Amino acid sequence: METTGTEHPFRGNGGFTLLELIVVIAIISIMAMLVVPRIPRLAGTDRGSFLILTGIIARCFDDAYLKGNTNYLIVHLNDRASELGEYDEKIFGRENGVSVVTMNREGKFVDSRDRLLSYHRFPESFRFEEVLVAGADPIRQGSVFIPFYPSGGAHQPAQKRGKNRP
């Protein structure tokens, strides 16, 4: 059986024309411009902020307990206090974030030297409006100190009584 000069419809020169490729690339580019800016919102910035907050708290505890440091986690509420008093404006003038500070030999609060415990400001979608403390009214303004002692607690351990101590 002989074939007479007819070509098979799927066997040709193949490929796409330059115009077809440009149209497809333009369509993909337009779709990417519409979708890419929405990806962070889909991932949830509030969820990411919550993970950062819990990570800072865990790191603060670990640093205090494992290294024997006394750390102070400071929650900077969204509504700053109008008067800072004797405290350092650099640390206590912050808002809507968390800091971890220690006390230096002069008795002043300084930022932790640990880079992971440095001040972190949260986006407006994740706001610190109030802090609830057991046995006290809600705190809605200023900064709230939460101590982390080497004993692993938020309260200074009682002194041990020995033979020579009352």
Steps between C-alpha positions, in 0.01 A plus 500: 500500500636831395438839646476781258645823634252555781648595832384362828314775693717455814830493315592845388769751572370511860553768762320825575524828323664794673165677522341205683784491753474874567123475558543209746778682691285816518205304642721329762654837596159660551386208714819519709450875558153427635587200718845573650400804713227292665724213611610660832136566590414140424785378720362705789716772650319466835594135519862584419501775765363258757777251417762773537354601838499145635854450369625810683332390824650150473845641422476740796414211734779281359756777532403559863474137604791347309750787524405624846400849384220714637304628200205734488255452217337836435169512319464845345130568469358681201401794723822648637509652845499877492768530769798269511639637824854395580514228236700509180299637206693278259365181656174606660386735227437209266154389402318192371785257539716300738851549635722294723721703731746429779629721776860620477737562792387862531142381555372616160301292256678420174391300198607136500818429308333197343397600148195271515375685809524849355200733475236379257222732387188330373281617210181696566293190428654337811452749783567470871192663653524368856688261724320293761690436821372262767351688795516843333298719269570476125788721390412701189772762480879513511736205533462185707800323660500123522812371681666171412731385778768228476277278718261476204218698658366852494546540876831540678569177690503516878839493669603156623547474871818336612650420838643849543193687369194589703 
